[in-house]
Amino acid sequence: MTYERLQLLGPTGAWRQPVGVGLLVVLFVAGQLVLGVFVTLWLAVAGDSSDEIADKLSGDTATPSYLALVNVGWAAAIPSALLVAFALHRLRPGWVASVAGVLRWRWLLTCFGLAVVALALTVGVSTLLPDQGAGTVDLGGGANPWTSASRDFLLVVLLLTPLQAAGEEFVFRGYLAQACGGLTARWPAAVSATVAVVVPAVLFALAHGLGQDVPIFFDRLAFGLVAGVLVLLTGGLEAGIAMHVLNNFLAFGLAIAFGDMTETLKPSDGTWWSIPVTLVQSLSYLALILWAARRGGLETRTSGAILEARQARV
């Protein structure tokens, strides 16, 4: 059984997927509210006034507190996705991670190494093309001064950004992809797989804001499509997580050192020159991942033994 159809291991019923998506949205929103209250109280105890707290958490100007809140909010989406998968589909947490029933840590580390190679190629190509607009940094302007805010941003990025990236993957390429596969299980396999890639990719791009420029939206859509293809071809979230984490490390790291974090989080002036850069990274990474997966004999489907054991317990 392929990754997108793993929900078929649990109880059937076409109502489960729509209810699961709705429940996941409710849990995510509730988590944001709870975390927002917690961070507000934390800042108040630290001595900030109500106006200072509003400025730090509004997001109009990015602050370390705002970035931390966003990252922790997406990190909290991981247990939410796992809870919904268990409550409605009786899937152990590992089945959301991969067809092996666990997060394959050795494979994840391999993916991180290959993501570094793909990013290096991307940086090289980006220097040869005209200005790509939003999300790029003018290194010619010199480095930003090192301040306490720079330090705090760096700590948030190093400690929380990997969890934020993983959270988005568990939601969009994880539960949502499996929900699409479960709903379309009776359709031809190729059509079902396409839906499991395209629908989460569109929702992923839309989740970054409805006011995006078309090039920025297309750039994020392209990322989501490639990440979705990687999940289906490798049978798990590891490749998507690695690419997502390294992307954010690079973007946030450049923003701290040379650019502006607000513009990085909320880009508004994208150009179509960003698309070739994204395609170079995505396609080179895809090729490297497929090469490594085939060379290492990576399992991309559930084995018969696992399925038989699962059916016996049911």
C-alpha positions as a printed Julia matrix, in Angstrom:
314×3 Matrix{Float64}:
   0.0    0.0     0.0
   1.29   3.45   -0.92
   1.62   6.33    1.54
  -1.46   8.3     0.51
  -3.73   5.29    1.11
  -2.54   4.37    4.6
  -5.8    5.53    6.16
  -7.36   2.45    4.58
  -5.57   0.44    7.27
  -8.15   1.75    9.72
 -11.96   1.69    9.81
 -13.74   2.74    6.62
 -16.3    5.47    6.1
 -16.12   8.39    3.68
 -17.22  10.77    6.45
 -14.01  10.27    8.4
 -11.76  12.33    6.11
 -13.91  15.51    5.96
 -14.56  15.32    9.7
 -10.85  14.77   10.28
  -9.89  17.84    8.25
 -12.43  19.94   10.12
 -11.24  18.64   13.47
  -7.64  19.35   12.54
  -8.55  22.96   11.67
 -10.37  23.36   15.0
  -7.43  21.95   16.95
  -5.0   24.19   15.08
  -7.01  27.35   15.73
  -7.56  26.41   19.37
  -3.85  25.78   19.73
  -3.05  29.23   18.33
  -5.4   30.86   20.81
  -3.99  28.98   23.79
  -0.4   29.65   22.78
  -1.2   33.3    22.12
  -2.58  33.67   25.64
   0.44  31.88   27.1
   2.96  34.08   25.26
   1.0   37.2    26.19
   1.09  36.26   29.87
   4.8   35.43   29.58
   5.58  38.88   28.16
   3.37  40.57   30.74
   5.19  38.81   33.57
   8.48  39.92   31.98
   7.31  43.53   32.38
   5.99  44.47   28.94
   3.02  46.83   28.72
  -0.1   45.94   26.78
   1.0   48.2    23.91
   4.43  46.59   23.8
   2.89  43.11   23.8
   0.56  44.08   20.95
   3.5   45.41   18.93
   5.56  42.27   19.53
   2.79  39.82   18.58
   0.89  41.67   15.85
   3.27  40.6    13.1
   3.12  44.02   11.41
   6.81  44.19   12.22
   8.4   40.8    12.8
   9.83  40.29   16.27
  11.45  37.25   17.89
   8.31  36.81   20.0
   6.09  36.81   16.92
   8.32  34.35   15.07
   8.43  32.1    18.13
   4.63  32.15   18.38
   4.24  31.22   14.71
   6.8   28.42   14.98
   5.37  26.94   18.18
   1.88  27.13   16.67
   2.92  24.97   13.74
   4.9   22.66   16.03
   1.69  22.07   17.99
   0.06  20.97   14.73
   2.15  17.78   14.82
   0.41  16.2    17.84
  -2.91  17.54   16.48
  -2.43  15.68   13.19
  -1.36  12.52   15.01
  -4.34  12.75   17.37
  -6.83  13.1    14.52
  -5.23  10.19   12.64
  -5.56   7.97   15.72
  -9.01   9.12   16.83
 -10.72   8.78   13.44
  -8.57   6.27   11.55
  -6.98   4.26   14.38
  -3.52   4.88   12.95
  -0.52   4.86   15.24
   1.55   8.09   15.02
   4.22   6.42   12.9
   1.82   5.78   10.03
   1.52   9.51    9.42
   5.31   9.7     9.2
   5.98   6.92    6.69
   4.99   3.56    5.24
   7.4    1.93    7.69
   5.21   3.01   10.59
   7.99   5.18   12.04
   9.95   8.3    11.17
  13.02   6.91    9.42
  15.75   8.92   11.16
  18.7    7.62    9.14
  16.89   8.43    5.93
  16.01  11.87    7.32
  19.68  12.61    7.95
  20.5   11.51    4.4
  17.83  13.88    3.11
  19.34  16.76    5.07
  22.69  16.14    3.4
  21.11  16.09   -0.06
  19.11  19.22    0.74
  22.38  21.05    1.43
  23.65  20.07   -2.03
  20.42  21.23   -3.69
  20.52  24.52   -1.79
  24.11  25.12   -2.88
  23.05  24.66   -6.5
  20.13  27.03   -5.91
  22.31  29.77   -4.46
  24.68  29.44   -7.4
  21.87  29.76   -9.96
  20.23  32.67   -8.12
  23.43  34.72   -8.39
  23.34  34.38  -12.19
  19.77  35.6   -12.61
  18.19  39.06  -12.26
  16.66  40.17   -8.95
  14.11  37.59   -7.81
  12.18  40.06   -5.65
  10.54  38.91   -2.44
  12.47  36.55   -0.28
  15.85  37.46   -1.75
  18.53  39.48   -0.01
  20.82  42.15   -1.41
  24.18  41.07   -0.03
  25.78  44.17   -1.49
  24.18  46.28    1.21
  26.47  44.86    3.87
  25.73  42.89    7.0
  23.16  43.95    9.57
  24.5   45.07   12.97
  24.5   42.36   15.65
  21.9   43.22   18.29
  19.96  41.47   21.03
  17.11  41.09   18.53
  19.5   39.36   16.11
  20.52  36.98   18.88
  16.92  36.24   19.81
  15.91  35.69   16.17
  18.82  33.28   15.75
  17.84  31.28   18.83
  14.22  31.05   17.66
  15.28  29.92   14.18
  17.72  27.28   15.43
  15.45  25.86   18.14
  11.94  26.22   16.74
  12.06  26.52   12.95
  12.7   22.77   12.42
   9.54  22.05   14.41
   7.58  24.63   12.43
   8.67  23.12    9.11
   7.92  19.59   10.33
   4.5   20.74   11.54
   3.56  22.05    8.11
   4.7   18.79    6.53
   2.72  16.64    8.98
  -0.41  18.68    8.23
  -0.22  19.24    4.47
   1.89  16.37    3.14
   0.88  14.11    6.02
  -2.72  14.06    7.19
  -4.21  16.04    4.3
  -2.45  13.92    1.67
  -3.64  10.73    3.37
  -7.16  12.14    3.7
  -7.23  12.87   -0.04
  -5.94   9.37   -0.74
  -8.56   7.84    1.53
 -11.41   9.77   -0.08
 -10.32   8.82   -3.6
  -9.3    5.24   -2.84
 -11.78   3.84   -5.38
 -10.45   6.07   -8.14
  -7.62   4.98  -10.48
  -4.35   4.96   -8.55
  -2.74   7.67  -10.7
  -5.71  10.02  -10.28
  -5.87   9.39   -6.53
  -2.15  10.1    -6.17
  -2.47  13.3    -8.2
  -5.26  14.56   -5.95
  -3.18  13.71   -2.86
  -0.36  15.89   -4.22
  -2.24  18.8    -5.81
  -4.94  19.55   -3.21
  -2.55  19.82   -0.22
  -0.12  21.87   -2.34
  -2.82  24.4    -3.21
  -3.96  24.62    0.42
  -0.33  24.98    1.53
   0.18  27.94   -0.79
  -3.12  29.55    0.25
  -2.23  29.11    3.94
   0.58  31.64    3.48
  -1.94  34.42    2.85
  -4.6   35.37    0.32
  -2.9   38.67   -0.55
   0.19  37.08   -2.12
   1.55  38.18   -5.47
   0.98  35.61   -8.18
   4.72  34.76   -8.49
   4.99  34.24   -4.71
   1.9   32.02   -4.71
   3.21  30.03   -7.67
   6.6   29.65   -5.97
   4.99  28.18   -2.85
   2.67  26.03   -4.94
   5.68  24.62   -6.81
   7.36  23.82   -3.48
   4.22  22.06   -2.26
   3.88  20.02   -5.44
   7.48  18.81   -5.32
   7.23  18.04   -1.6
   4.05  16.08   -2.26
   5.65  14.08   -5.05
   8.61  13.34   -2.75
   6.28  11.96   -0.09
   4.6    9.56   -2.51
   7.82   8.45   -4.21
   9.72   7.89   -0.95
   6.8    6.69    1.16
   7.24   9.24    3.94
   7.62  12.82    5.12
  11.38  12.79    5.7
  12.47  14.29    2.36
   9.89  17.06    2.54
  10.82  17.9     6.14
  14.53  18.14    5.3
  13.96  20.4     2.3
  11.54  22.58    4.24
  13.87  22.98    7.24
  16.91  23.86    5.12
  14.86  26.32    3.04
  13.73  28.15    6.16
  17.2   28.07    7.71
  18.61  29.74    4.6
  15.82  32.32    4.27
  15.77  33.28    7.95
  19.55  33.16    8.27
  20.01  35.59    5.37
  17.29  37.83    6.79
  19.05  38.0    10.16
  22.46  38.63    8.63
  21.68  40.89    5.66
  17.97  41.51    5.2
  14.67  42.15    6.95
  12.7   39.46    8.78
   9.34  41.15    8.17
   9.86  41.07    4.4
  11.0   37.45    4.58
   7.91  36.38    6.52
   5.49  38.49    4.49
   6.97  39.02    1.01
   5.0   41.32   -1.25
   7.11  42.01   -4.34
   7.79  38.69   -5.98
   8.99  38.35   -9.56
   8.82  35.48  -12.0
  12.62  35.14  -11.83
  12.12  33.29   -8.54
  10.48  30.4   -10.38
  13.63  29.15  -12.2
  15.48  29.25   -8.89
  12.76  27.23   -7.17
  12.65  24.72  -10.02
  16.42  24.25   -9.96
  16.34  23.51   -6.25
  13.23  21.32   -6.35
  14.16  19.26   -9.4
  17.79  18.78   -8.38
  16.68  17.73   -4.9
  14.07  15.39   -6.37
  16.69  13.75   -8.58
  19.15  13.38   -5.68
  16.48  11.9    -3.4
  15.31   9.37   -5.97
  18.91   8.35   -6.66
  19.64   7.88   -2.95
  16.36   6.04   -2.33
  16.99   3.55   -5.13
  20.63   3.1    -4.2
  19.71   2.46   -0.57
  16.73   0.22   -1.33
  14.29   2.48    0.53
  10.88   0.9     1.12
   8.21   3.09   -0.47
   5.2    0.86    0.24
   3.96  -0.99    3.28
   5.19  -4.56    3.37
   2.88  -7.55    3.32
   3.99  -8.57    6.81
   2.99  -5.21    8.26
  -0.4   -5.31    6.56
  -1.11  -8.85    7.73
  -0.21  -7.98   11.3
  -2.41  -4.91   11.18
  -5.36  -6.85    9.81
  -4.94  -9.55   12.43
  -5.18  -6.97   15.25
  -8.32  -5.51   13.7
